[in-house]
Amino acid sequence: MGYAFYGWETADSVPVTDEFKGITDPHKLYDALSHVWCRYTCAPRLRDKWSEENITLGQCSITAFLCQDIFGGRVYGVLRPAGNYHCYNVIGDRVFDLTSEQFGDEILSYEDNPEQFREVHFAKDEKRERYEFLKKELKNYCEKL
């Protein structure tokens, strides 16, 4: 599979858990999530724009925190014009954004952004529920491999 997400060239982190069978690096996670992301896992405010052609739309925070569960590291956020943060992962000196493709040709700055915390993001029940659903579906997908 060809990759276009930001940082794909150096996304070679190894898992800190064996909870997800077959997920050996962020590329494998992206591959698996490509079968799991859906309209339900998309942020509600963006669901009407979600499509099979733009599967990463509205998936950033739940994906970044799930990636953190698997590979460790930290989650940071790019402040967007509407006041929301677009989340991505930093592990050691590796920066990657599994959901960057949703922005098409727009170039985001991955420098000097604030760290994001799941306690803040998951204070919204709908986001926590989407994260839990994504995690459960990823486990189910991995078990089938």
C-alpha positions in Angstrom: 0.0 0.0 0.0 1.2 3.5 -0.8 1.1 6.0 2.1 0.4 9.7 1.9 -0.2 10.6 5.6 2.2 13.1 7.1 5.4 11.6 8.4 4.8 8.2 6.8 8.5 8.0 5.7 9.7 7.8 9.3 6.7 6.3 11.1 8.7 3.2 12.3 7.7 3.1 16.0 7.2 -0.2 17.6 4.2 -1.1 19.8 4.4 -0.9 23.6 1.5 -3.4 23.9 0.6 -6.6 22.2 -3.1 -5.9 22.5 -3.6 -5.5 18.8 -2.4 -8.6 16.9 -0.5 -7.7 13.7 -0.1 -4.0 14.4 3.7 -3.8 14.3 4.2 -0.2 13.2 2.1 2.9 12.4 1.8 1.7 8.7 0.1 -1.5 9.8 -2.2 0.6 12.1 -3.1 2.8 9.2 -3.8 -0.2 7.0 -6.1 -1.7 9.7 -7.9 1.5 10.4 -8.6 2.0 6.7 -11.0 -1.0 7.2 -12.4 0.4 10.5 -12.9 4.1 10.1 -16.5 4.8 9.2 -19.2 7.5 9.3 -19.9 6.7 13.0 -16.3 7.2 14.1 -16.2 10.6 12.3 -16.8 13.7 14.4 -20.5 14.4 14.4 -20.1 17.9 13.0 -18.3 16.5 9.9 -20.4 13.4 9.3 -22.3 14.9 6.4 -19.0 15.4 4.6 -17.5 12.0 5.4 -17.1 9.6 2.5 -15.3 6.4 1.4 -13.0 8.8 -0.6 -12.1 10.7 2.6 -12.1 8.1 5.3 -9.8 10.1 7.6 -12.1 13.1 7.9 -13.1 13.7 11.5 -11.1 10.8 12.9 -8.1 12.7 14.3 -8.3 12.8 18.1 -9.7 9.3 18.6 -7.1 7.9 16.1 -4.2 9.8 17.7 -5.1 8.6 21.3 -5.6 5.0 20.0 -2.2 5.3 18.3 -0.7 6.6 21.6 -2.2 3.5 23.4 -0.4 1.3 21.0 2.9 3.1 20.5 3.3 5.4 23.4 4.5 9.0 22.8 2.4 12.2 23.0 -0.5 13.7 21.2 -0.3 17.3 20.0 -2.8 19.5 18.2 -2.8 22.0 15.4 -5.2 24.8 16.1 -7.8 25.0 13.3 -9.7 28.1 12.2 -12.9 27.0 13.8 -11.1 26.7 17.2 -10.8 23.0 17.3 -7.5 21.1 17.4 -6.4 18.6 14.8 -4.5 15.9 16.7 -1.4 14.0 15.7 1.3 11.8 17.2 4.9 12.4 18.3 7.0 9.5 19.4 10.6 10.3 20.3 11.8 12.4 17.3 9.1 10.9 15.0 6.1 13.1 14.0 3.3 11.5 12.1 -0.4 12.2 11.4 -2.4 9.2 10.4 -5.4 11.4 9.5 -3.6 14.2 7.6 -5.0 13.2 4.3 -8.4 14.7 5.2 -6.9 18.1 4.4 -6.0 17.4 0.8 -3.3 19.8 -0.4 -3.4 22.0 2.7 -0.1 22.1 4.6 -0.3 22.0 8.4 2.4 23.1 10.7 3.6 20.4 13.1 5.9 22.6 15.1 5.3 24.4 18.4 1.8 23.0 19.0 0.2 22.3 22.4 0.1 18.9 23.8 -3.4 17.4 23.9 -4.8 15.2 26.7 -7.4 12.5 26.5 -9.0 13.7 29.8 -10.0 16.9 28.0 -11.0 15.4 24.7 -12.9 12.5 26.3 -14.8 14.8 28.7 -17.2 14.8 25.7 -19.1 11.6 26.0 -19.6 11.3 22.2 -15.9 11.5 21.6 -15.0 8.9 24.3 -17.7 6.6 22.9 -16.4 6.9 19.3 -12.8 6.2 20.7 -14.1 3.1 22.5 -15.9 1.9 19.4 -12.9 2.5 17.2 -10.7 0.6 19.6 -13.2 -2.3 19.8 -13.5 -2.5 16.0 -9.7 -2.4 15.6 -9.4 -5.3 18.0 -12.1 -7.3 16.1 -10.4 -6.5 12.8 -7.0 -7.6 14.2 -8.4 -10.9 15.5 -9.6 -11.8 12.0 -6.1 -11.4 10.5 
